[in-house]
């Protein structure tokens, strides 16, 4: 195996082909430093698929894995080429949006929600499931602190959406 292939495998999620959480953390720290130097915004989306456990329960884990691959594709299509889309774990995804403030991040989140709502999951298996997502948004410099603080704020904002009925987004505030 070539070094390049081994390196690519070390930062890629086996199932979805997206970046993995290890690479996400590296990029987030790099982009945090770049944001500090340039004075430009940096945003993070934390995405959790709503009711995903039901797919596994009713259709099996292989169907659940296939639906995750499809969700990853929808999410990737909604991001720009310069954004870093990663599978955080389970049915959670994250996107690092360099040079993007909360307004731009809201536009990406809304695009993801709109496309997920109309996408028919698992058609190749004779199904037409509809899934939604809860999305938390956090942006520097709106959220003071480090890259870890940014991802924690986006995660908390995502849980706010979960607790408020799901299928939406919420923007973290400085003291969230």
N, C-alpha and C positions, 0 to 999 in steps of 0.2 A: 504494500500500500504506500502511495506517495505521501510525502509530508503534507502537501496541500490538502489531500483528501482526508488524512487523519485530523488535520487542524479543523477542516470544515465539519467533520463529524463531532468534534469536541464541543462545538458551539451550536449544534443543530438538534432540535427535538426529533427523535426517531419517528414518531407517528405523523406529525403535521408537516414536517419540513421547515417549520418556522425556527427562528433562533430560540435557544433555551434560556432559562432564567439566569444561568451563570453569565452568558454573554450579555443579557439585558443589563445586569448589574455593572459590567465593565463599561458598556456604552453609556449608561446613565451617569456614571462617575466622570467619564471623559466629557460628556456633553455639559455636565454641571460646571466643570472647570472652564470650558469654552464659553458658556453663557456668562460666567463671572467676568471673563476677560473682555468679551465683546459687548456686554451690556444688553444682549438680546435675550428674549424670553426662551424658556424651555418648558414644554408641557409633557405630561404623562397621562395616558388613559389606562385605567384598570378595568377590565371587562370580565364579567362573570355571566356565564350562560344561565338563564332562568329555567328552573325546573329540569335541569339536565339529568338528574338522577332518575327521573321517570322514563327517559329513553332507555337507560340501562335496565331498569326494572321490568319494563313492558316488552322490550324488543331484544334484550341481551347486550352483553358487553361488546361484541363484535359490531353490532349496529351502532352502539354508542361511540365506538372508535371511529367508525365511518362518518358519523355525524360531526364529530370533532374535526376531522379532516375537512369536511365541507364548511364548517363554521370558520376554520382557519383561512380557507380560501376566500370566503366572503369578506372577512376582516382585512386580509392582505390587499384585496382589490380596492378597499376604501382608503388605504394609506397611500402616501406619496412615495416616490422612489427613495427619497432621503430619510424617510421615517424607518424606525427599527421596530418590527412586529415580532413579538415573542410569545411563546406559550409559557405562562408563568408556572402552571401546574394544573393537573386535573382538567377542569373545564374553564380555567381562568387564562386570560390573555392580557398582554400589556403592549402599549405602543409608546415609544419615545418619539416626540415630535420636536426636533430641533428648530430653533428660530421661530417658534410658534407660541403666541400668547393664548389666553383662555378663549378668545373669540374664535380663533382658528381651530382650537381643540374641540370646541362645541360643534363646529361645522363637521369635523371628522366623526365625532360621536353620533351626531344626528344622521349622517350618511350611513354609518354602520347599523344603527337602529332601523332606519327605513329599509335597508336592503335585507336585513335579517327577517323583518316582519313579512316580507313577500316571498322569501326563499322557501322552496319546498325541499325539505331535508329527506334524504334516503329514498329518492325516487327510483334509483337503480335497484332497490330492494322491494319495489312495489308499494312503497309508503309515500305519504306527502305530509310529513310532520312540519309544524310551524314552531319555531323557537324564537325567544326574545332574549334580550340581555339587559343587565344592569351595568351602567358605566359610571365610574368615578373619574373626575378630572382634577388635576392639580398642576399649577404652573408656577415657575420661578419668574419673577421675584415675588409674586403674590403670596406664596408660601415661603416664609423665611426658613433658612436652614440648609440641610445637606440633601444629597440625592436620596438617602434613606427617608428623610422627612417628607420628601416629595412623594415617594411611592406609598408611604404610610398614609399620607393625607388623601391620595387618590383611592386607596383601599377603604378608608373610612367613608369617603364620599360614595363609593360603590355600595357599601352597607347601608348608607342612608337611603339609597334608591331601593334596595332590597326591602328595607323596613317600611317604605312608603308605597309599596304596591308593585315594584319591579317595572321592567320594560321602560327604562328612561335613563337620564343622566343627571348628575349633580356635580356642581363645581365646588371644590373645597375652598374654604376661606382661610385667612391667615391664622385663625385660632381654632380651626376645625380639628 
